Amino acid sequence: MSTALLTDQYELTMVDAARASGRAGRHAVFEVFGRQLPPGRRFGVVAGTHRLLDAIENFHFGEEELAFLSDHHIVSDETLSWLSTYRFSGTIRGYGEGEVYFPGSPILTVEGTFGEAVLLETLILSVLNYDSAVASAAARMVHASDHRELIEMGARRASEYSAVAAARAAYIAGFSATSNLEAGRLYGIPTRGTAAHSFTLVHDNEEEAFAAQVASMGTNTTLLIDTYDIAQGVERAIRVAGTELGAVRIDSGDLPVVVAKVRAQLDSLGATKTGIVVTNDLNEYTIAGLRGSPVDVFGVGTSVVTGSGAPAVGLVYKLVARTSDTGEWVSVAKKSAQKANPGGKKTAYRARDKGVATEEIVTIGPAPAPPAGARVLEEVLVEEGIRSQAHSASELVARARELHQASIAELPEAAFSLSPGDPALPTRFLDQAAG
């Protein structure tokens, strides 16, 4: 399926006008970065990179796409002819998927002619802004959970395809599983799920519903105990399944109080190994509030798929360098008030002291040797139009999850504060030309 029309009209009209002015063939460097993090955040997480590369591979104009552009007079016939053979043939470098980032981090760099690179702007931002928003929120929840299991279960709170992307991003950021079967099929993410309140209500009583579920799924299942009275639900669950019941789920009430009572009741019935799953509009703050409670698993829906209040992380795609008529490279940058950014091609490193990250160093101009103790953050993703990493979708997700864990482990403890504050690391720009 072509992704070519998953874009804004002005991407194509810019190409049309630039071809007419003779500037579309100039070599160009575009950069993806965020001017700031969403309010209250101390770091962001890069996600969606390899989903994006899949989409770029499918960014081509077939007969239907070209017919639409022609029928609506979007671009000239000459540009239509140029689009008919379009394939991105440039180079893409970027932060590894799962890496943390900060304001000014050049998380993706796209090099090619202006014409072929500018066309990708909307597609790049739509994927990275959403997936990074989910992963950034999910990472905060993972830390707030104090290493307990989290299940992503927000499919009904997002569009059908966004739900799959969200499950992928949350898993990269440390969630353990998803309720979304398509995400499991595509990316090898573990899937979880048992029953909702409707299952209990369709039976004549709660005990009958529990018995049917146990007969079908075994005693290691999770029984939902709050359809009626929670204390009675616990008693019936253990009576039906026995003390080897896998878990009970709570989806309502004053969770710290309810969880404590349920744990005490389970223990008194001899079900000391039966876990407790909670799923009641959780976010990083409510999860942190349950840190001292005997919760074993958190199920998170709406909050994670909407970025927990930041459904997009504000990434932008800006031209930072291009060639002149004589072929020389020229740094360019927007100078608008509060929207200025440093021009020039950049290279990023993360400085560390005894294994703890201390700052983001972004050099402008020719890439120098890494500063002592610093880590190179970028990798080549596409070279001359060819994707660099030939791995399966599930392998790429597993690699991103591993990188995220290593990246998070370097951050200072202040990075995980849920109170408003500055980014955990400062970003320092070094202009190589200025010495």
Backbone torsions as a table, in degrees:
resi	resn	phi	psi	omega
1	MET	NA	127.6	-179.4
2	SER	-69.8	140.8	175.6
3	THR	-103.7	7.7	-169.3
4	ALA	-63.5	-29.3	-178.9
5	LEU	-97.8	8.3	171.6
6	LEU	-82.5	60.4	-171.9
7	THR	-152.7	172.7	176.9
8	ASP	-92.5	148.5	-176.9
9	GLN	-58.7	-35.5	-173.7
10	TYR	-68.6	-17.0	174.4
11	GLU	-63.1	-41.9	-178.9
12	LEU	-76.8	-36.7	179.4
13	THR	-69.9	-30.8	174.3
14	MET	-64.4	-43.4	178.5
15	VAL	-62.3	-43.0	-179.6
16	ASP	-59.7	-46.9	-178.9
17	ALA	-70.3	-37.8	179.6
18	ALA	-68.2	-33.4	175.1
19	ARG	-65.8	-38.3	179.3
20	ALA	-68.1	-33.9	-179.5
21	SER	-85.2	-8.3	179.8
22	GLY	84.7	12.4	-176.9
23	ARG	-103.5	-7.9	-176.6
24	ALA	-64.8	-25.0	-178.4
25	GLY	-86.6	-4.4	177.6
26	ARG	-63.6	138.7	176.2
27	HIS	-71.7	142.4	-171.3
28	ALA	-143.4	153.7	173.8
29	VAL	-123.1	119.4	174.2
30	PHE	-106.4	150.0	-176.0
31	GLU	-133.6	137.0	173.7
32	VAL	-101.9	126.6	178.2
33	PHE	-156.0	167.7	173.4
34	GLY	-114.5	135.6	179.0
35	ARG	-71.7	-31.3	176.1
36	GLN	-152.7	168.0	174.5
37	LEU	-87.4	159.0	173.6
38	PRO	-55.7	150.7	-177.3
39	PRO	-51.6	133.2	176.5
40	GLY	86.5	-7.1	-176.6
41	ARG	-90.9	146.7	179.0
42	ARG	-104.6	-15.6	178.1
43	PHE	-160.4	163.0	172.7
44	GLY	-120.0	167.5	179.0
45	VAL	-126.3	127.5	178.4
46	VAL	-76.8	125.2	176.2
47	ALA	-147.1	155.8	179.8
48	GLY	98.6	-3.2	-172.8
49	THR	-56.3	-51.3	-175.5
50	HIS	-78.6	-24.6	168.2
51	ARG	-63.0	-40.6	178.3
52	LEU	-63.5	-44.5	-179.1
53	LEU	-63.0	-34.8	173.1
54	ASP	-60.1	-44.1	-178.1
55	ALA	-66.5	-36.8	178.7
56	ILE	-67.5	-36.8	176.4
57	GLU	-61.2	-28.7	-179.9
58	ASN	-98.1	11.9	179.8
59	PHE	-86.1	89.6	178.6
60	HIS	-149.5	157.9	-173.3
61	PHE	-107.8	109.1	176.4
62	GLY	-91.1	-170.3	-176.0
63	GLU	-60.8	-42.6	-177.6
64	GLU	-66.7	-42.5	180.0
65	GLU	-64.9	-44.7	-179.3
66	LEU	-66.0	-37.8	178.6
67	ALA	-63.6	-41.2	177.8
68	PHE	-60.9	-46.8	-179.9
69	LEU	-62.5	-39.1	179.8
70	SER	-69.6	-46.5	-177.8
71	ASP	-62.0	-30.6	-178.3
72	HIS	-100.6	7.8	175.2
73	HIS	53.3	45.2	-178.5
74	ILE	-74.1	-44.7	-178.7
75	VAL	-136.0	170.1	-178.4
76	SER	-73.0	164.5	177.5
77	ASP	-61.6	-35.9	179.6
78	GLU	-64.1	-41.4	179.0
79	THR	-71.5	-34.0	174.2
80	LEU	-58.2	-42.3	178.2
81	SER	-63.1	-41.2	178.8
82	TRP	-64.7	-41.5	180.0
83	LEU	-66.5	-29.2	-176.7
84	SER	-62.3	-22.6	178.9
85	THR	-113.3	14.0	-175.5
86	TYR	-66.3	129.9	166.1
87	ARG	-146.9	134.2	179.2
88	PHE	-65.6	126.7	-175.8
89	SER	-121.2	13.5	-176.1
90	GLY	-95.2	-155.9	-176.1
91	THR	-121.4	140.2	176.5
92	ILE	-127.6	124.7	172.9
93	ARG	-117.0	155.2	178.2
94	GLY	-172.2	168.8	171.9
95	TYR	-60.8	143.4	175.7
96	GLY	-61.1	144.2	179.0
97	GLU	-64.0	132.9	-175.0
98	GLY	100.6	-14.3	179.6
99	GLU	-68.5	148.6	172.5
100	VAL	-82.7	156.6	179.7
101	TYR	-142.8	170.1	-175.6
102	PHE	-139.8	171.8	178.7
103	PRO	-55.4	131.7	179.5
104	GLY	87.6	-8.1	178.8
105	SER	-63.2	125.3	178.0
106	PRO	-79.6	78.8	-168.6
107	ILE	-73.1	-18.9	175.0
108	LEU	-149.8	134.3	177.8
109	THR	-124.8	125.6	-177.4
110	VAL	-116.4	123.1	-178.8
111	GLU	-120.4	133.4	178.0
112	GLY	176.4	-165.2	172.3
113	THR	-71.7	157.7	178.4
114	PHE	-55.7	-44.3	-176.1
115	GLY	-59.8	-46.7	-176.6
116	GLU	-78.5	-28.2	-177.2
117	ALA	-82.2	-36.7	-177.1
118	VAL	-68.1	-27.4	-179.3
119	LEU	-61.8	-24.3	-174.0
120	LEU	-87.7	-4.5	-172.5
121	GLU	-52.7	-56.0	-174.1
122	THR	-64.6	-43.1	179.5
123	LEU	-60.5	-45.9	-179.8
124	ILE	-60.1	-47.8	-176.3
125	LEU	-70.7	-35.0	-179.1
126	SER	-65.8	-37.7	179.2
127	VAL	-75.1	-52.2	-173.4
128	LEU	-70.0	-37.0	-179.7
129	ASN	-63.8	-42.1	-178.1
130	TYR	-75.4	-51.9	-176.1
131	ASP	-62.1	-39.0	178.9
132	SER	-68.9	-32.2	176.4
133	ALA	-63.6	-45.1	179.7
134	VAL	-65.1	-47.4	-178.1
135	ALA	-63.7	-37.6	-180.0
136	SER	-65.2	-42.2	177.2
137	ALA	-68.0	-42.2	-178.6
138	ALA	-61.8	-38.4	-179.7
139	ALA	-62.1	-37.9	177.3
140	ARG	-66.0	-38.5	179.2
141	MET	-67.5	-39.2	179.2
142	VAL	-60.1	-44.7	179.8
143	HIS	-67.9	-40.2	-179.5
144	ALA	-64.0	-27.3	-177.2
145	SER	-75.5	-10.1	-179.7
146	ASP	59.2	45.7	173.6
147	HIS	70.9	16.4	173.4
148	ARG	-87.1	163.1	-172.9
149	GLU	-69.9	139.1	174.4
150	LEU	-124.6	137.0	177.1
151	ILE	-114.8	128.7	174.8
152	GLU	-81.9	126.5	-177.4
153	MET	-145.3	47.0	-175.0
154	GLY	-105.9	17.6	-174.4
155	ALA	-56.4	-36.5	-176.6
156	ARG	-77.9	-1.9	179.6
157	ARG	-111.9	13.3	178.6
158	ALA	-143.4	168.3	173.9
159	SER	-66.3	161.1	-171.0
160	GLU	-61.0	-36.6	-179.7
161	TYR	-83.8	-33.3	174.5
162	SER	-63.2	-34.0	-179.8
163	ALA	-62.5	-38.3	178.7
164	VAL	-68.2	-43.9	178.0
165	ALA	-61.9	-39.1	-179.2
166	ALA	-65.8	-41.7	178.3
167	ALA	-61.0	-41.3	178.8
168	ARG	-62.7	-47.2	-177.8
169	ALA	-65.8	-40.6	179.9
170	ALA	-65.2	-38.0	179.2
171	TYR	-66.4	-41.1	176.2
172	ILE	-58.2	-38.3	-177.4
173	ALA	-81.2	0.7	172.8
174	GLY	120.0	-3.8	173.8
175	PHE	-62.4	153.8	-174.0
176	SER	-89.9	-28.6	-172.6
177	ALA	-162.0	174.5	177.0
178	THR	-138.7	156.4	173.1
179	SER	-86.5	-8.9	-171.8
180	ASN	-85.6	114.0	-175.9
181	LEU	-69.1	-33.9	179.5
182	GLU	-66.9	-37.0	175.3
183	ALA	-64.2	-37.3	176.3
184	GLY	-65.2	-41.5	-179.2
185	ARG	-66.9	-45.5	-174.8
186	LEU	-74.3	-38.4	-167.2
187	TYR	-120.3	3.4	178.2
188	GLY	70.4	22.5	179.3
189	ILE	-78.9	133.9	176.8
190	PRO	-58.5	139.3	-179.8
191	THR	-113.2	147.9	-178.0
192	ARG	-139.3	154.7	175.3
193	GLY	158.9	144.3	-178.9
194	THR	-132.0	-76.0	-174.0
195	ALA	-153.7	154.3	177.0
196	ALA	-108.6	179.8	-179.1
197	HIS	-62.4	-31.5	-179.5
198	SER	-60.3	-31.6	178.9
199	PHE	-65.3	-40.9	176.7
200	THR	-66.6	-42.9	-174.3
201	LEU	-70.5	-24.6	-180.0
202	VAL	-76.2	-16.6	176.0
203	HIS	-90.8	163.3	-176.1
204	ASP	-70.3	-25.8	176.6
205	ASN	-157.9	170.0	-175.3
206	GLU	-65.6	-39.4	-177.4
207	GLU	-64.7	-38.7	177.8
208	GLU	-63.9	-41.1	179.5
209	ALA	-63.9	-45.3	179.6
210	PHE	-61.2	-42.3	-178.3
211	ALA	-63.9	-40.1	179.3
212	ALA	-65.0	-40.8	-179.6
213	GLN	-67.5	-44.0	-180.0
214	VAL	-64.5	-39.5	178.7
215	ALA	-62.2	-34.2	-178.3
216	SER	-84.4	-39.9	-169.7
217	MET	-112.3	-9.7	-179.5
218	GLY	90.4	170.4	-175.6
219	THR	-75.2	-11.5	178.9
220	ASN	-81.8	6.9	-178.8
221	THR	-74.3	176.9	176.1
222	THR	-114.2	122.5	-179.3
223	LEU	-99.6	132.4	179.8
224	LEU	-83.7	117.0	-166.4
225	ILE	-108.7	5.5	-174.1
226	ASP	-113.0	23.1	176.8
227	THR	-65.6	-39.1	180.0
228	TYR	-118.9	-107.2	179.7
229	ASP	-101.6	127.3	-172.7
230	ILE	-65.4	-45.2	-178.9
231	ALA	-61.4	-42.6	177.1
232	GLN	-66.8	-35.4	178.0
233	GLY	-61.9	-42.2	177.7
234	VAL	-62.2	-47.0	-178.5
235	GLU	-60.2	-45.6	-179.4
236	ARG	-66.5	-38.0	-178.9
237	ALA	-61.3	-44.5	-178.8
238	ILE	-73.2	-35.2	177.5
239	ARG	-62.9	-38.8	-179.1
240	VAL	-78.5	-47.9	-171.8
241	ALA	-94.3	-21.1	-176.2
242	GLY	87.2	176.6	-174.8
243	THR	-74.6	-4.8	176.7
244	GLU	-93.3	11.7	176.9
245	LEU	-53.8	135.3	-177.0
246	GLY	-62.6	-52.7	-177.8
247	ALA	-164.6	162.2	169.0
248	VAL	-117.0	149.8	179.8
249	ARG	-116.9	137.9	178.8
250	ILE	-118.9	128.3	-175.1
251	ASP	-124.6	18.4	-177.9
252	SER	-163.1	169.1	174.1
253	GLY	93.4	178.6	175.9
254	ASP	-78.2	93.6	-165.3
255	LEU	-56.1	-46.5	179.9
256	PRO	-56.5	-40.3	-179.8
257	VAL	-72.0	-47.5	-176.8
258	VAL	-63.7	-43.7	-178.2
259	VAL	-61.4	-43.3	179.7
260	ALA	-61.2	-42.6	179.9
261	LYS	-66.1	-41.3	-179.4
262	VAL	-65.5	-41.1	179.4
263	ARG	-62.3	-43.5	179.6
264	ALA	-64.1	-40.6	-180.0
265	GLN	-67.1	-44.0	177.8
266	LEU	-58.4	-45.0	-179.2
267	ASP	-63.4	-39.5	-178.8
268	SER	-67.7	-24.9	178.2
269	LEU	-89.0	0.1	179.9
270	GLY	88.7	3.5	-179.0
271	ALA	-92.1	58.4	-173.5
272	THR	-70.6	-20.9	-179.6
273	LYS	-97.3	-4.5	178.1
274	THR	-71.5	124.4	-177.4
275	GLY	-82.2	169.5	177.9
276	ILE	-123.0	124.3	177.1
277	VAL	-109.1	131.8	176.3
278	VAL	-119.0	142.0	-175.8
279	THR	-149.4	75.6	-175.5
280	ASN	-137.4	78.9	179.6
281	ASP	49.6	51.1	-176.8
282	LEU	-79.1	150.3	168.7
283	ASN	-142.1	-173.6	-176.2
284	GLU	-63.4	-28.9	-178.4
285	TYR	-75.6	-44.7	178.6
286	THR	-68.9	-33.6	176.6
287	ILE	-64.5	-45.0	177.7
288	ALA	-61.5	-35.5	178.3
289	GLY	-66.8	-17.8	178.9
290	LEU	-101.2	12.3	-175.9
291	ARG	-59.6	-35.6	-179.3
292	GLY	-89.3	2.1	-178.6
293	SER	-93.8	153.7	-178.0
294	PRO	-79.4	55.2	176.0
295	VAL	-89.8	136.6	179.0
296	ASP	-100.8	-33.2	-176.1
297	VAL	-141.4	136.2	174.2
298	PHE	-109.1	131.9	173.2
299	GLY	-108.0	120.8	-173.8
300	VAL	-119.4	131.5	-178.0
301	GLY	-117.1	-93.7	-172.4
302	THR	-51.6	-47.1	-172.8
303	SER	-61.2	-42.5	-175.9
304	VAL	-73.6	-39.5	-177.0
305	VAL	-76.5	-11.5	175.5
306	THR	-107.6	13.5	178.1
307	GLY	70.1	19.2	179.6
308	SER	48.1	54.5	177.9
309	GLY	94.9	-6.7	178.3
310	ALA	-132.1	78.0	-175.2
311	PRO	-69.0	-12.2	170.9
312	ALA	-141.4	146.8	-173.5
313	VAL	-99.3	7.6	172.9
314	GLY	79.4	24.1	177.1
315	LEU	-70.2	145.7	178.8
316	VAL	-126.8	163.0	-177.1
317	TYR	-126.2	106.5	-171.5
318	LYS	-124.4	142.3	172.9
319	LEU	-72.8	124.3	-177.5
320	VAL	-117.9	-14.0	177.8
321	ALA	-159.5	149.4	176.6
322	ARG	-157.7	164.0	179.5
323	THR	-87.4	155.9	176.0
324	SER	-92.2	-176.9	178.5
325	ASP	-63.5	-24.3	179.9
326	THR	-92.9	1.9	177.7
327	GLY	89.4	1.9	179.0
328	GLU	-81.7	147.6	179.1
329	TRP	-79.3	136.8	-179.8
330	VAL	-125.9	126.4	174.6
331	SER	-76.7	135.4	178.5
332	VAL	-130.9	153.1	-179.0
333	ALA	-160.7	147.6	174.7
334	LYS	-73.1	138.2	-177.4
335	LYS	-114.7	8.4	-176.8
336	SER	-58.8	149.7	179.6
337	ALA	-58.2	129.9	178.5
338	GLN	65.9	6.0	178.0
339	LYS	-129.9	17.1	178.9
340	ALA	-72.4	149.5	176.4
341	ASN	-146.4	150.7	179.2
342	PRO	-67.4	133.9	176.2
343	GLY	-82.9	175.9	175.4
344	GLY	97.2	151.8	176.8
345	LYS	-70.2	138.5	-170.3
346	LYS	-125.3	159.2	173.3
347	THR	-133.3	139.0	-173.6
348	ALA	-118.6	142.1	177.7
349	TYR	-135.1	157.8	173.6
350	ARG	-118.9	116.3	179.1
351	ALA	-76.6	144.4	-178.4
352	ARG	-137.4	149.4	175.6
353	ASP	-129.2	112.7	-177.9
354	LYS	55.0	40.0	176.3
355	GLY	85.8	-5.0	-179.7
356	VAL	-104.5	127.6	-179.6
357	ALA	-64.3	138.6	-177.6
358	THR	-119.6	-31.4	177.7
359	GLU	-165.2	159.9	172.7
360	GLU	-96.3	125.8	178.7
361	ILE	-111.4	121.0	-179.7
362	VAL	-118.3	114.6	179.5
363	THR	-94.6	145.1	179.4
364	ILE	-111.4	125.8	-178.7
365	GLY	108.2	-161.2	-178.8
366	PRO	-54.8	136.1	-176.4
367	ALA	-68.7	122.4	177.3
368	PRO	-83.8	175.8	170.9
369	ALA	-64.8	146.7	179.6
370	PRO	-58.0	137.3	174.2
371	PRO	-57.3	153.8	-178.0
372	ALA	-54.6	127.6	177.7
373	GLY	79.9	-2.4	-176.8
374	ALA	-89.1	157.7	-179.9
375	ARG	-112.8	133.4	175.9
376	VAL	-71.2	132.1	-173.6
377	LEU	-100.0	-22.0	-174.1
378	GLU	-99.8	153.9	174.0
379	GLU	-138.2	155.6	178.2
380	VAL	-78.7	123.7	-178.5
381	LEU	-102.1	-37.3	178.6
382	VAL	-138.9	133.1	178.3
383	GLU	-130.8	120.3	-176.6
384	GLU	51.6	42.6	176.0
385	GLY	82.6	-4.7	-177.0
386	ILE	-104.7	128.6	-179.8
387	ARG	-67.8	136.8	-172.6
388	SER	-80.7	-34.1	-172.6
389	GLN	-107.6	111.4	-179.4
390	ALA	-96.3	71.6	178.8
391	HIS	-120.3	160.9	176.1
392	SER	-70.9	163.2	-179.7
393	ALA	-59.4	-40.2	-179.3
394	SER	-70.3	-35.6	177.6
395	GLU	-65.5	-40.7	179.5
396	LEU	-65.0	-38.2	177.0
397	VAL	-65.5	-42.0	179.3
398	ALA	-63.9	-39.9	178.5
399	ARG	-66.2	-40.2	178.9
400	ALA	-65.1	-38.7	178.8
401	ARG	-63.5	-41.4	178.4
402	GLU	-65.7	-44.4	179.1
403	LEU	-62.0	-40.5	179.8
404	HIS	-60.7	-44.8	-179.3
405	GLN	-60.6	-41.0	179.1
406	ALA	-68.8	-39.8	-178.7
407	SER	-66.6	-44.1	178.7
408	ILE	-62.9	-37.7	-176.7
409	ALA	-64.9	-21.4	179.8
410	GLU	-81.0	-18.1	-171.4
411	LEU	-72.9	147.4	174.4
412	PRO	-67.8	156.0	-175.2
413	GLU	-58.0	-30.7	-179.5
414	ALA	-62.1	-20.2	-179.2
415	ALA	-62.4	-23.7	-171.9
416	PHE	-100.3	6.3	175.8
417	SER	-64.6	137.3	178.1
418	LEU	-91.3	-1.0	177.0
419	SER	-87.5	153.6	-179.7
420	PRO	-58.0	145.1	-179.9
421	GLY	-178.3	178.1	-179.2
422	ASP	-74.5	161.9	173.7
423	PRO	-53.3	146.3	-175.8
424	ALA	-63.5	-29.9	178.1
425	LEU	-125.8	139.2	171.9
426	PRO	-77.3	155.2	175.9
427	THR	-110.5	123.8	-178.4
428	ARG	-113.6	125.7	178.9
429	PHE	-97.6	132.5	178.8
430	LEU	-121.3	113.6	179.0
431	ASP	-85.7	112.1	-177.4
432	GLN	-62.5	-34.6	-179.4
433	ALA	-67.8	-28.4	-179.1
434	ALA	-84.5	-2.6	179.4
435	GLY	81.8	NA	NA
